[in-house]
Amino acid sequence: MSQWASMTVLPAEDFARLQADRDAPVSGDRERFDLHPLWYNFHELYRDEPGPLRFIVQGDVAERPIEWCLGVLPDQPEDEGDGTYYALVSPPTVAAIVAAIRAFPPGEVIGRLRKSRPGWVQYKKGRDDFSTAFEGIARAYAVAAAQRAGLTILVC
Protein backbone atom coordinates (compact mmCIF):
# COMPACT_ATOMS: atom_id res chain seq x y z
CA MET A 1 0.00 0.00 0.00
CA SER A 2 1.37 3.38 -0.86
CA GLN A 3 -1.15 5.43 1.07
CA TRP A 4 -0.17 7.71 3.91
CA ALA A 5 -1.72 6.82 7.26
CA SER A 6 -1.94 8.47 10.64
CA MET A 7 -3.53 8.04 14.03
CA THR A 8 -4.60 11.00 16.13
CA VAL A 9 -5.47 10.97 19.82
CA LEU A 10 -9.16 11.68 20.30
CA PRO A 11 -10.24 12.70 23.82
CA ALA A 12 -13.15 10.65 25.15
CA GLU A 13 -15.53 13.63 25.10
CA ASP A 14 -14.69 14.27 21.43
CA PHE A 15 -15.24 10.60 20.67
CA ALA A 16 -18.71 10.79 22.22
CA ARG A 17 -19.54 13.91 20.19
CA LEU A 18 -18.36 12.29 16.95
CA GLN A 19 -20.43 9.20 17.58
CA ALA A 20 -23.51 11.39 17.89
CA ASP A 21 -22.59 13.65 14.97
CA ARG A 22 -19.77 12.82 12.57
CA ASP A 23 -19.37 16.52 11.76
CA ALA A 24 -19.18 17.66 15.39
CA PRO A 25 -16.27 19.93 16.31
CA VAL A 26 -13.35 18.35 18.15
CA SER A 27 -10.48 19.69 20.22
CA GLY A 28 -7.88 21.41 18.10
CA ASP A 29 -4.56 20.47 19.66
CA ARG A 30 -4.33 16.69 19.42
CA GLU A 31 -1.27 14.47 19.16
CA ARG A 32 -0.86 12.84 15.75
CA PHE A 33 1.24 9.82 14.83
CA ASP A 34 2.27 9.26 11.23
CA LEU A 35 2.37 5.54 10.62
CA HIS A 36 5.25 3.68 9.01
CA PRO A 37 4.55 2.68 5.38
CA LEU A 38 4.17 -0.94 6.52
CA TRP A 39 1.03 -0.11 8.54
CA TYR A 40 -1.34 -2.09 6.31
CA ASN A 41 0.60 -5.30 6.85
CA PHE A 42 -0.47 -5.26 10.49
CA HIS A 43 -4.08 -5.00 9.39
CA GLU A 44 -3.53 -8.11 7.27
CA LEU A 45 -1.81 -9.86 10.16
CA TYR A 46 -4.45 -9.13 12.81
CA ARG A 47 -7.76 -8.48 10.99
CA ASP A 48 -9.04 -12.01 11.55
CA GLU A 49 -8.08 -12.15 15.24
CA PRO A 50 -10.94 -12.88 17.63
CA GLY A 51 -9.88 -10.20 20.14
CA PRO A 52 -9.34 -6.45 20.05
CA LEU A 53 -6.23 -6.63 17.88
CA ARG A 54 -8.45 -7.03 14.82
CA PHE A 55 -9.17 -3.31 15.23
CA ILE A 56 -5.51 -2.24 15.51
CA VAL A 57 -5.50 -0.63 12.06
CA GLN A 58 -9.14 -0.60 10.97
CA GLY A 59 -10.65 0.82 14.16
CA ASP A 60 -13.89 -0.36 15.71
CA VAL A 61 -16.13 2.47 14.46
CA ALA A 62 -16.18 2.88 10.68
CA GLU A 63 -18.78 3.34 7.97
CA ARG A 64 -17.21 0.79 5.64
CA PRO A 65 -14.44 -1.81 5.76
CA ILE A 66 -10.97 -0.49 5.11
CA GLU A 67 -10.63 -2.77 2.08
CA TRP A 68 -13.66 -1.14 0.43
CA CYS A 69 -12.33 2.36 0.99
CA LEU A 70 -8.95 1.40 -0.43
CA GLY A 71 -10.59 -0.25 -3.44
CA VAL A 72 -9.02 -3.66 -2.89
CA LEU A 73 -12.09 -5.90 -2.60
CA PRO A 74 -12.47 -8.52 -5.31
CA ASP A 75 -15.10 -7.61 -7.90
CA GLN A 76 -15.36 -4.09 -6.50
CA PRO A 77 -16.42 -1.59 -9.18
CA GLU A 78 -13.52 0.60 -10.18
CA ASP A 79 -15.29 3.82 -9.24
CA GLU A 80 -15.98 2.71 -5.66
CA GLY A 81 -13.47 3.39 -2.93
CA ASP A 82 -11.37 6.48 -3.40
CA GLY A 83 -8.39 5.40 -1.30
CA THR A 84 -9.46 7.44 1.71
CA TYR A 85 -10.33 5.74 4.97
CA TYR A 86 -11.50 7.33 8.20
CA ALA A 87 -12.34 5.39 11.33
CA LEU A 88 -12.39 5.72 15.09
CA VAL A 89 -11.02 3.52 17.82
CA SER A 90 -13.15 3.83 20.94
CA PRO A 91 -11.45 4.47 24.28
CA PRO A 92 -12.37 0.99 25.61
CA THR A 93 -10.94 -0.63 22.48
CA VAL A 94 -7.76 1.45 22.79
CA ALA A 95 -7.35 0.15 26.34
CA ALA A 96 -8.01 -3.44 25.25
CA ILE A 97 -5.48 -3.20 22.40
CA VAL A 98 -2.84 -1.79 24.75
CA ALA A 99 -3.48 -4.64 27.19
CA ALA A 100 -3.14 -7.17 24.35
CA ILE A 101 0.11 -5.58 23.14
CA ARG A 102 1.54 -5.53 26.67
CA ALA A 103 0.75 -9.24 27.01
CA PHE A 104 2.93 -10.08 23.99
CA PRO A 105 6.08 -11.96 24.83
CA PRO A 106 9.24 -10.34 23.40
CA GLY A 107 9.50 -11.01 19.69
CA GLU A 108 5.84 -12.04 19.31
CA VAL A 109 5.14 -9.78 16.35
CA ILE A 110 8.19 -10.91 14.39
CA GLY A 111 7.40 -14.52 15.34
CA ARG A 112 3.88 -14.18 13.96
CA LEU A 113 5.21 -12.60 10.81
CA ARG A 114 7.70 -15.44 10.41
CA LYS A 115 4.84 -17.93 10.54
CA SER A 116 2.37 -16.13 8.30
CA ARG A 117 4.60 -14.11 5.96
CA PRO A 118 8.18 -15.41 6.23
CA GLY A 119 9.41 -13.39 3.26
CA TRP A 120 8.55 -10.14 5.01
CA VAL A 121 11.02 -10.78 7.83
CA GLN A 122 13.54 -13.06 6.18
CA TYR A 123 16.29 -10.45 6.39
CA LYS A 124 17.35 -8.18 9.24
CA LYS A 125 16.16 -5.04 7.41
CA GLY A 126 12.66 -6.49 7.16
CA ARG A 127 12.63 -7.43 10.83
CA ASP A 128 13.89 -3.96 11.77
CA ASP A 129 11.34 -2.22 9.54
CA PHE A 130 8.43 -4.25 10.89
CA SER A 131 9.60 -3.73 14.46
CA THR A 132 9.79 0.02 13.88
CA ALA A 133 6.36 0.05 12.24
CA PHE A 134 4.75 -1.88 15.07
CA GLU A 135 6.44 0.26 17.72
CA GLY A 136 4.90 3.35 16.09
CA ILE A 137 1.42 1.86 16.21
CA ALA A 138 1.94 0.66 19.78
CA ARG A 139 3.14 4.13 20.82
CA ALA A 140 0.01 5.80 19.43
CA TYR A 141 -2.15 3.37 21.38
CA ALA A 142 -0.11 3.79 24.57
CA VAL A 143 -0.39 7.59 24.45
CA ALA A 144 -4.14 7.42 23.83
CA ALA A 145 -4.65 4.85 26.59
CA ALA A 146 -2.71 6.97 29.09
CA GLN A 147 -5.24 9.74 28.41
CA ARG A 148 -8.21 7.34 28.41
CA ALA A 149 -8.78 8.58 24.89
CA GLY A 150 -9.73 7.08 21.57
CA LEU A 151 -7.96 7.43 18.24
CA THR A 152 -8.87 8.52 14.76
CA ILE A 153 -7.40 6.63 11.85
CA LEU A 154 -6.94 8.44 8.57
CA VAL A 155 -5.61 6.89 5.39
CA CYS A 156 -5.16 8.99 2.26
C-alpha positions as CSV (number, residue, x, y, z in Angstrom):
1,M,0.0,0.0,0.0
2,S,1.4,3.4,-0.9
3,Q,-1.2,5.4,1.1
4,W,-0.2,7.7,3.9
5,A,-1.7,6.8,7.3
6,S,-1.9,8.5,10.6
7,M,-3.5,8.0,14.0
8,T,-4.6,11.0,16.1
9,V,-5.5,11.0,19.8
10,L,-9.2,11.7,20.3
11,P,-10.2,12.7,23.8
12,A,-13.2,10.7,25.1
13,E,-15.5,13.6,25.1
14,D,-14.7,14.3,21.4
15,F,-15.2,10.6,20.7
16,A,-18.7,10.8,22.2
17,R,-19.5,13.9,20.2
18,L,-18.4,12.3,16.9
19,Q,-20.4,9.2,17.6
20,A,-23.5,11.4,17.9
21,D,-22.6,13.7,15.0
22,R,-19.8,12.8,12.6
23,D,-19.4,16.5,11.8
24,A,-19.2,17.7,15.4
25,P,-16.3,19.9,16.3
26,V,-13.4,18.3,18.2
27,S,-10.5,19.7,20.2
28,G,-7.9,21.4,18.1
29,D,-4.6,20.5,19.7
30,R,-4.3,16.7,19.4
31,E,-1.3,14.5,19.2
32,R,-0.9,12.8,15.7
33,F,1.2,9.8,14.8
34,D,2.3,9.3,11.2
35,L,2.4,5.5,10.6
36,H,5.2,3.7,9.0
37,P,4.6,2.7,5.4
38,L,4.2,-0.9,6.5
39,W,1.0,-0.1,8.5
40,Y,-1.3,-2.1,6.3
41,N,0.6,-5.3,6.8
42,F,-0.5,-5.3,10.5
43,H,-4.1,-5.0,9.4
44,E,-3.5,-8.1,7.3
45,L,-1.8,-9.9,10.2
46,Y,-4.5,-9.1,12.8
47,R,-7.8,-8.5,11.0
48,D,-9.0,-12.0,11.6
49,E,-8.1,-12.1,15.2
50,P,-10.9,-12.9,17.6
51,G,-9.9,-10.2,20.1
52,P,-9.3,-6.5,20.1
53,L,-6.2,-6.6,17.9
54,R,-8.5,-7.0,14.8
55,F,-9.2,-3.3,15.2
56,I,-5.5,-2.2,15.5
57,V,-5.5,-0.6,12.1
58,Q,-9.1,-0.6,11.0
59,G,-10.6,0.8,14.2
60,D,-13.9,-0.4,15.7
61,V,-16.1,2.5,14.5
62,A,-16.2,2.9,10.7
63,E,-18.8,3.3,8.0
64,R,-17.2,0.8,5.6
65,P,-14.4,-1.8,5.8
66,I,-11.0,-0.5,5.1
67,E,-10.6,-2.8,2.1
68,W,-13.7,-1.1,0.4
69,C,-12.3,2.4,1.0
70,L,-9.0,1.4,-0.4
71,G,-10.6,-0.3,-3.4
72,V,-9.0,-3.7,-2.9
73,L,-12.1,-5.9,-2.6
74,P,-12.5,-8.5,-5.3
75,D,-15.1,-7.6,-7.9
76,Q,-15.4,-4.1,-6.5
77,P,-16.4,-1.6,-9.2
78,E,-13.5,0.6,-10.2
79,D,-15.3,3.8,-9.2
80,E,-16.0,2.7,-5.7
81,G,-13.5,3.4,-2.9
82,D,-11.4,6.5,-3.4
83,G,-8.4,5.4,-1.3
84,T,-9.5,7.4,1.7
85,Y,-10.3,5.7,5.0
86,Y,-11.5,7.3,8.2
87,A,-12.3,5.4,11.3
88,L,-12.4,5.7,15.1
89,V,-11.0,3.5,17.8
90,S,-13.2,3.8,20.9
91,P,-11.4,4.5,24.3
92,P,-12.4,1.0,25.6
93,T,-10.9,-0.6,22.5
94,V,-7.8,1.5,22.8
95,A,-7.4,0.2,26.3
96,A,-8.0,-3.4,25.2
97,I,-5.5,-3.2,22.4
98,V,-2.8,-1.8,24.7
99,A,-3.5,-4.6,27.2
100,A,-3.1,-7.2,24.4
101,I,0.1,-5.6,23.1
102,R,1.5,-5.5,26.7
103,A,0.8,-9.2,27.0
104,F,2.9,-10.1,24.0
105,P,6.1,-12.0,24.8
106,P,9.2,-10.3,23.4
107,G,9.5,-11.0,19.7
108,E,5.8,-12.0,19.3
109,V,5.1,-9.8,16.4
110,I,8.2,-10.9,14.4
111,G,7.4,-14.5,15.3
112,R,3.9,-14.2,14.0
113,L,5.2,-12.6,10.8
114,R,7.7,-15.4,10.4
115,K,4.8,-17.9,10.5
116,S,2.4,-16.1,8.3
117,R,4.6,-14.1,6.0
118,P,8.2,-15.4,6.2
119,G,9.4,-13.4,3.3
120,W,8.6,-10.1,5.0
121,V,11.0,-10.8,7.8
122,Q,13.5,-13.1,6.2
123,Y,16.3,-10.4,6.4
124,K,17.3,-8.2,9.2
125,K,16.2,-5.0,7.4
126,G,12.7,-6.5,7.2
127,R,12.6,-7.4,10.8
128,D,13.9,-4.0,11.8
129,D,11.3,-2.2,9.5
130,F,8.4,-4.2,10.9
131,S,9.6,-3.7,14.5
132,T,9.8,0.0,13.9
133,A,6.4,0.1,12.2
134,F,4.7,-1.9,15.1
135,E,6.4,0.3,17.7
136,G,4.9,3.3,16.1
137,I,1.4,1.9,16.2
138,A,1.9,0.7,19.8
139,R,3.1,4.1,20.8
140,A,0.0,5.8,19.4
141,Y,-2.1,3.4,21.4
142,A,-0.1,3.8,24.6
143,V,-0.4,7.6,24.4
144,A,-4.1,7.4,23.8
145,A,-4.6,4.8,26.6
146,A,-2.7,7.0,29.1
147,Q,-5.2,9.7,28.4
148,R,-8.2,7.3,28.4
149,A,-8.8,8.6,24.9
150,G,-9.7,7.1,21.6
151,L,-8.0,7.4,18.2
152,T,-8.9,8.5,14.8
153,I,-7.4,6.6,11.8
154,L,-6.9,8.4,8.6
155,V,-5.6,6.9,5.4
156,C,-5.2,9.0,2.3
